[in-house]
Amino acid sequence: MAEPAKTLDDQIEDEKTQDPEPSDEGAVVVPDAVKPVGVNRFQLRAEKENDFRVDAKVGTTPEQVLDPAFWEHIARHLQITDTITVVREDVAWKMRVIVVDCGHNFASVIKEAFYDYGTSHEPSDKLPGRYKVGWAGTSKKWRVEFDKKPLKDGFATKELAHRFAANHAQALKR
């Protein structure tokens, strides 16, 4: 006589008894609290965090940038994980920081990267006492003053301003 047809449940039960379970000895155990990332935690970075640039005044030190008081006037515009690139106006250094805590009138940042462009280099040729080279701001760059009055603005580097002042002094001697 023929055997009756097995149901699907009977077939599954037979397969379980034939194949032994694989051992869990080398398997990684994932805690229940750690689950795959969900859609609510997945978004474009541009939608979640901001990337800002700050032009720091000449004379600002990197230590001042890390002080929460440095950010108190703009803290309301920041959120945690925002990145800020701080560049001193004379391009002496550049620092990239990340906001780790902030509120309405405070922000705490930590340094992510720092680049020192060597501000200690002074031009070798000394200028006569009537000349002075100084920073004139981001739009006017370096300025040469003669007898405490502006002589010329717009030099890209301090060295170029010094060279101009030296040439001007030589021209006055002729």
Protein Blocks (a to p, Z undefined) as FASTA:
>chain_A
ZZddddfklmmmmmmmmpccddfklpccddfklccddfklgccfklmpccddddddehia
fklmmpmklmmmmmmmpcehiacddddfklmaccddddfbdcfkbccdddfbdcdehjmb
ccfbdcdfkbccddebjklmpaddeehiafbghifbfklmmmmmmmmmmmmmZZ
